[in-house]
Amino acid sequence: ATAAVSASELPPLRRPGEGALHADDRIFLQGERHARFVRFAEIGAIVSCENYSTVQTSTGERFLVRRTLKSWEDVLPAGIFARVHRTALVNLSQIKRVDDPHGDSPRLWLAGATEPIACSYRLSADVRRRLGSIAPSA
């Protein structure tokens, strides 16, 4: 069974083995014109907007949520999401293309995205390592 929570009800801190969220768990996200449950696996990126964040799904939907990037990082399913920039977290399985993969600032193209997400130089080596450990999808 999968769990469903609202973005405002997410626990403040994830403790190993204690209620950790999984890729198939769902979160209730509310946009300007609609609201729906979204599986964590469907989230492509979460981009910081100060005390808010924009959640981008693999279908191209965007939801503005009152939650900081750090608080998302504390509760997201382990091993699926990575900090790629001081202003962005991405779902590694949603990356479809990487421009300039060995350069100082790779750009990550995600499913459903119209623009790439910048990966910072400081975090690019870790992102490359983590992407290399993901088996290519069929």
C-alpha positions as CSV (number, residue, x, y, z in Angstrom):
1,A,0.0,0.0,0.0
2,T,1.2,3.5,-0.8
3,A,1.0,6.4,1.5
4,A,-0.6,9.8,0.5
5,V,0.3,13.1,2.3
6,S,-0.1,16.8,1.7
7,A,3.0,18.9,1.1
8,S,2.2,20.8,4.3
9,E,1.9,17.5,6.3
10,L,5.2,16.0,5.3
11,P,7.2,15.2,8.4
12,P,9.9,17.8,9.2
13,L,12.7,15.2,9.3
14,R,13.2,11.7,7.9
15,R,14.7,9.2,10.3
16,P,16.2,6.0,8.8
17,G,13.6,3.2,9.0
18,E,11.0,5.5,10.6
19,G,8.2,6.4,8.1
20,A,10.6,7.0,5.3
21,L,8.8,7.9,2.1
22,H,9.1,5.8,-1.1
23,A,8.9,6.5,-4.8
24,D,5.4,5.0,-5.0
25,D,4.1,7.2,-2.1
26,R,1.9,10.1,-3.2
27,I,1.8,13.7,-2.2
28,F,-1.2,16.0,-2.6
29,L,-0.1,19.1,-4.6
30,Q,-2.3,22.1,-5.3
31,G,-1.8,24.5,-8.2
32,E,-3.6,27.7,-9.2
33,R,-6.2,25.9,-11.2
34,H,-6.1,22.3,-10.0
35,A,-4.9,19.9,-7.4
36,R,-4.0,16.2,-7.5
37,F,-2.1,13.4,-6.0
38,V,1.4,12.9,-7.5
39,R,3.7,9.9,-6.9
40,F,7.1,11.0,-5.8
41,A,8.5,9.0,-8.8
42,E,6.5,11.5,-11.1
43,I,8.3,14.5,-9.6
44,G,11.1,15.6,-12.0
45,A,12.5,18.6,-10.1
46,I,11.9,20.8,-7.1
47,V,13.3,24.4,-7.6
48,S,13.7,26.9,-4.8
49,C,11.7,30.2,-4.7
50,E,13.0,31.4,-1.3
51,N,10.5,30.0,1.3
52,Y,8.5,28.4,-1.5
53,S,9.4,25.8,-4.1
54,T,8.1,24.9,-7.5
55,V,7.4,21.2,-8.0
56,Q,7.7,20.1,-11.6
57,T,6.3,16.8,-12.7
58,S,7.3,14.5,-15.5
59,T,4.1,15.6,-17.3
60,G,5.1,19.2,-17.3
61,E,2.8,20.4,-14.5
62,R,4.1,22.9,-12.0
63,F,2.9,23.4,-8.4
64,L,4.0,26.3,-6.1
65,V,4.3,24.9,-2.6
66,R,5.2,26.8,0.7
67,R,8.1,24.6,1.6
68,T,11.9,25.2,1.5
69,L,14.2,23.1,-0.6
70,K,16.0,22.0,2.6
71,S,12.8,20.7,4.1
72,W,12.1,18.8,0.9
73,E,15.6,17.3,1.0
74,D,15.0,16.0,4.5
75,V,11.9,14.0,3.5
76,L,12.2,12.9,-0.1
77,P,12.7,9.2,-0.8
78,A,16.4,8.3,-0.3
79,G,18.4,7.4,-3.4
80,I,16.0,8.9,-5.9
81,F,16.6,12.7,-5.6
82,A,19.8,14.6,-5.7
83,R,20.8,18.2,-5.0
84,V,22.2,19.4,-8.3
85,H,22.4,23.1,-7.5
86,R,21.8,25.3,-4.4
87,T,18.4,26.0,-5.9
88,A,17.4,22.6,-7.2
89,L,16.7,19.0,-6.4
90,V,16.1,16.5,-9.3
91,N,14.7,13.0,-9.6
92,L,17.7,11.2,-11.1
93,S,15.4,8.7,-12.9
94,Q,13.7,11.6,-14.7
95,I,16.9,12.8,-16.4
96,K,16.5,12.2,-20.2
97,R,19.6,14.1,-21.5
98,V,22.7,15.8,-20.1
99,D,24.2,18.7,-22.1
100,D,27.9,19.2,-21.5
101,P,28.2,16.2,-19.2
102,H,31.9,16.6,-18.5
103,G,31.9,20.4,-18.3
104,D,31.9,22.6,-15.3
105,S,28.1,23.2,-15.4
106,P,26.2,20.3,-17.0
107,R,22.5,21.0,-17.9
108,L,20.0,18.3,-17.1
109,W,17.0,17.8,-19.3
110,L,14.1,16.1,-17.4
111,A,11.0,14.4,-18.7
112,G,8.3,16.9,-19.3
113,A,10.6,19.9,-19.0
114,T,10.8,22.8,-21.4
115,E,14.1,24.1,-20.0
116,P,17.1,22.3,-18.5
117,I,18.1,22.4,-14.9
118,A,21.6,23.7,-14.2
119,C,24.0,21.5,-12.3
120,S,26.6,23.4,-10.2
121,Y,30.3,22.7,-10.6
122,R,30.5,21.9,-6.9
123,L,27.8,19.1,-7.2
124,S,28.5,17.9,-10.7
125,A,31.0,15.1,-9.7
126,D,28.5,13.6,-7.3
127,V,25.7,13.8,-9.8
128,R,27.8,12.1,-12.5
129,R,28.7,9.4,-10.0
130,R,25.1,8.8,-9.0
131,L,23.9,8.9,-12.7
132,G,26.6,6.3,-13.6
133,S,25.1,3.9,-11.0
134,I,21.6,4.1,-12.4
135,A,20.9,1.4,-15.0
136,P,19.7,2.8,-18.3
137,S,15.9,2.5,-18.7
138,A,14.6,0.3,-21.5
